[in-house]
Amino acid sequence: MQGKPVYVNGIEPDPSDNLLSSCIEDVFLNSTDDLKWLKSGDIVLLKPALNSGNPYPSTTHRLSIQTLAKILTENGAKVVIGDQSGIRNVLHDSTGVIYGNSRDNYVNAGMSTSCDRRFIGFEEEGWDEGFFHYSSDKTSSWPNGFYVTNWIHKADHIINLPRLSTHVQAGATLGFKNMIGIIRDDSRMDYHANGPFNFPIKFSARRSKLKSIDDKSDTFFEKIVEISDSIRKKLRLTLFVATKAQTTFGPNKYALEIGKSGIAKAHIMDLNPGMVFGSADPVAAEAFALALLKDVVKSVPFFPKLFQRLILFSNRNVTEFGEIPVKNHFYIQHAMKIGLGEMPSQIIYDNVPMAVQDRLNKNFK
């Protein structure tokens, strides 16, 4: 079985909103075959990357949401935008929300205003009322299953809107990693416990009833990927806007946030050309995102690269990220193993210089 195409549109640095929106629309309609799956009245859940209230590229570009929401609404869809920010920004247990608010982060990240009634912070829905238990024969890394927002049941279609960024634990945070936002905080603690640098998560959760118990399974990446099994029947598209990228640390603006400042600031790079890309196959989209991020990371200046290496030297997920071929990456290998998709059948470029295409295509070999 071959995967589906990845559509890639190049765009000039610092594009106007109109130009970028047009580029997003083109990739969106091509990747979804002009919304052939949409019927009037269908509920479409847009899932941004909203780990924090930091603006793009720490979170999803606002025009991803605004452009897709406009097109979908004009075609008769009911659009819902939903996420729950990370444990260091929003903490939720069986007693209720302890601190933070995903809706505030949505506004602070610049995605919309407080008047946008389409946004749902999953923690707002309640601990038991807002989440359901999920388990299947494809989620063996979660022996006790995991809890997922009820909006997975309510939505007819789901669109994943990640950003392009490195990550202090996983090395990269892309399409599969973005689905952490649909699971409940006890399940988030379970997956974090298998990964490196778990102490900040445990520290953030200290005021809650949440437990961090490493099951010694060493299935950090597998757990991340298997969350997407819960949405496989409804996921229609994974779409990235990559005019900028975080190329050290991540996913937040700082590896360790202290008030409005922090320690270990993520290095941000402008892409030239910037790229908007998407695919109906989540594995194909992930593979291209990995190839692009690997390419961009090669150009990180010496001192930001050295600073990250000094702080994260013990995390092989970070230090070896650039050395792992895309097809051998943990995300890709496990996603194909459980049948979530395949490597791209074709990469369809528009307005991307041939030299850049050749460089990216080499990362797939």
N, C-alpha and C positions, 0 to 999 in steps of 0.2 A: 504494500500500500504506500502510495506517495502522498505527501502533504499537499496543502493548497498553496497558491502563490502568495508571496509577500509583495505588496505594492509600496514602492518607495518614491516619494517626491522630494527632490532637493529644493532648498529655498535659501535666498540670500541672507547674510547675517543681519540681525535686527530688523526683521521684516515689519511692514505695517500690519495692523490688525486685519485689514481687508485682505491683504495678500495671504497672510497666514490662514485666515478663516477659509479662503478659497481653496488653499492647498489641503486643509483638513477635510473639507467637503469632498474634494476629488478622491482622496484616499478612502474616505468613509464609504462613498457610494460604489467605488470599484470593488472594495473588499467585501461588501455585503451584497453584490450583484443587484444594486439599486433597491435594497431593502425588500427583496422578494419574499422574505419570511414574515413581514409585518402586516398585521390586519388592524383596521381602525378599532380603537378602544383597548389595544394591547398595552400592558404595563411593561415599560422598559426601564430596567435598573442600570444606571450609570455608576460604576464603581471607580472613583478616583483614588489616587494615592494621597492620603491625608493623615500620614503618621504624626504630623505636628501642625502647628499653625504657621510654620515658616513658608515663605512664598516659593514659587517655581525657581529653580529646578528641584528643591527639596520635596516639593509636592507637585501635583499635576498642573499643567498649564491651564489657566482659566478659559482660554479659547477652545480647548478640547471639549469642555463641558458645555459652554455657551453655544458653540457651533452645532454640536450633535443634538443638543436639546431642542434647538430651533428647528432643525431639519426633521427630527422625529415628531415634534408637535405638529408641524405643518402637514405631516403624513398621517395624522390621526392617532398618534401614540400618547399615552399618559406617561410622562417622564418622571421618574423618581431618582434622586441622587443620594446615595447612601454609603456610609462608612463609619467605622469607629477608630479613633486615633489610638496610637500605641500606648502601652501601659505607663510609660514615663510622662504622658500628657493627659491621659484619661484612665482612671482606675475605677473598676466596677466589680463588685462581688455580690453575694446573695443578700447582703444588707442594703444594697443600692449603690448609687454613684458616690464614691468617696471624694474624688476631686476631678476637675477638668470637664470639658464640654466639647464634643466634636463639632457642634454647630458653631461655637465661637472660633474654633480652628479653621473651619470652612471659610468664615468671613475674614479672619486674620491672614490666611494664606492668599487672599485676593481672588478666590474663586467666584464669589458673589457677595451679596449684601445680606444683612440680617432679615430683610423682608422676603427673601427667597424661600417660599413655603414648600418647594419641591425637595429640600434637603431633609434627610432622616439620619440622626445620630443613633446608631443601633443600640447604644446603651440606654437611650430614652425609652425603649420598648419594654424594658423590664428584664430581670434575670431569667426567670422561668417562662414568662409570657412571650418574651422576645426572641427566644432561641429554641432550636430543636436538636435532638441528638442524631448524629449521622455516623453510619458505619457501613462498609461494604467489603466484598472480597478484594477490592482494589486498595483498601486502606489498612493493610496489615501492619504498618509502622505505628498505627494508633490502636493498640490492643483493646482499649476501652472506648474507641471512637472519639468523636469531638463534637462540640456544640456550634451550630451555625445559625446566623440570623434567619428569622422567619421570612424575611423578604426574598429569600431564595425560593420559598414556596409561592409567595404572592406574585412574583414577577413572571411574565411570559418570556422575556428575553433579558439577557445580561450582556453588557458591554464593559470590558475591562480597559481602564485608562491609566496605565502606569506612567512612571517617568524613568529617565535613564540615569542610574546612579550606582556608585559603589556602596558597600555596606560593611560596617565594622565586624559583623559576625559572619555573614554569608559570602562576602566578597563582592556580590552584586545583588541589587534589589530591582527586579524587573517585573514581568507579568505574573509569574507564579507567586513570587514573594508578596505581591500586592494583595493576594487573597487572604493574607493574615487578617486583614481588616474585617472579614465577614465572620470570624470565630469569636467565641466568648472568652473572657479573660482567663478562666481556669484552663481552657485548652491552649491559650497562648503561653501560659506558664509551662505547660507540658512540653511544648515544642522548644521553647527557649532553653529549658533545662538540658537538652541534648547538645546545645551549641556552645561555642567559646564565648568568653566574656559575659557570662550570665549574671555576674554579681550586680551590675547596675539595675537589672530587671528585678532581682530579688530585693534590692534595697528600695526600689520604687514601690514595691508591693508590700512593704513591711507593715503598713497600717491596715492591711486588709486580712481577710480570712483565706486568701489564696496561698497555696503551697507550691513549692518548687522542688520536685523530686526527679532526679535523673534516673530514668529507667535503665540506663547503661546499654541501651540498644544501638547507640551511635547512628541514629537515623534522623539527624537534623534536616538534611536536604530532602529525604524521602517524605518526612512529615509535611514540609512546605508544599511539595508537589501534590501530595495526595489530597490536600484540601480542595483542589480543583476537580476532583472526582464528584464532589457534591454539586457542582454547577455544570458538568459536562453536557447535559441535555439542553441547557438553556443559554450557554455562552455562544454568542454570535460573532464576536469580534474582539481582538486585542489591538488597540491603537496607541501609538506613541507619538508625542510631539517632542522632538529632540533638537531644539535650536541651541540649548545649553545642556550641560551634563555635570553632575558632581563626580569628580574623578579621584577623590580621596575621602576616607572616612564614610560618612553617610549612615543612615538615611536622612538624619536631621542636619540642620545647618552646622551644629557642633556635635562632636562625639559625646561630650559631656556638657550638658547645658546647666548654667548657673544663672538663674533669673533670665534677663534678656541677652546675656552674653554666654560665654562658655569656654571650654578648652578643646583644642584640636578642631579647628574650623575646617569644614570641607572645602577643598579647592574646586572652584567652578570654572569650566572652560566653555567658550563659545565655539560652536561647531561651524565650520566653513567648508562645504555648505551645511546649513542646518537640514534636518530631515524630518519628514512626517512619514510614518510607515505603519502598516497594519496588515493583519491576516485573519481570516476566519479560523485558521488552525493555530491554537495557542502555542504549540511546539515550534511551528515555523516562525511565528512572531518572536518567540523567546530566542530562537537561534540567531535571527538577524540582530536582535538587540544585543546579544552577547558579542557577536562579531563586531558590531559598531563600537560598543564600549571598550572591547579589547584594543581596537584601533585607536580610539581617543586617548586611552590611558597611556599608550606609548609616548604621547607628546606631553605628559605632565612634566613641568619643570623639575629640576633636580631637588631643590629644597623642600617643596611640598611632598615629593615622593619619599625623600629621606625621612622627613618628620613622621609620615605615616609608618614607614618601616620600623623606625625606632620605637614607636608606641605599640604597634600591632605585630611585632616580629614573631610572636609565638603563635599567631593565627595563620595556619597554612592556607585557609580559604582565601585570605587576602594576599599573602605573599606569593602564592602560586597561581593566582587568577589568570595572569597573562600567559602562563605556560600551558594551560589546559586547552587542547583543541575544542572548538565549539561542539562538535559531535560527541565528544567524550565528557562534556561537562555533566556534573551530577544532576542538574535540573533536566537536561535533555535526555540523558540515559534512562532515568527513572520514569519520566513522563512517557517516553516511547514504550517502556516495559509494561506500563499499566494501560496503554492504549489511548492516551490523551491526544495523540497526533503524531506527526512525522516531521522530518526535516523538510525545508521548502521544496516544492516541486519546481518552482521557478521564482526568480526575483526580478520583478518588472520595475525598472528604473525610469524615472522621468526627471530631467534637469539635474542629473548627477554626473559630473565629469567622469570620463572613462577611466582615468587614472585612479580615481577614488573607488569606482566600481571594482576594478582589478584588485585593489588593495583589500577591500572588504571580502571579495570572493575567495581570496587566498586563505582567509581565516576559517573557511568551512572545510579546508582540506586537512 
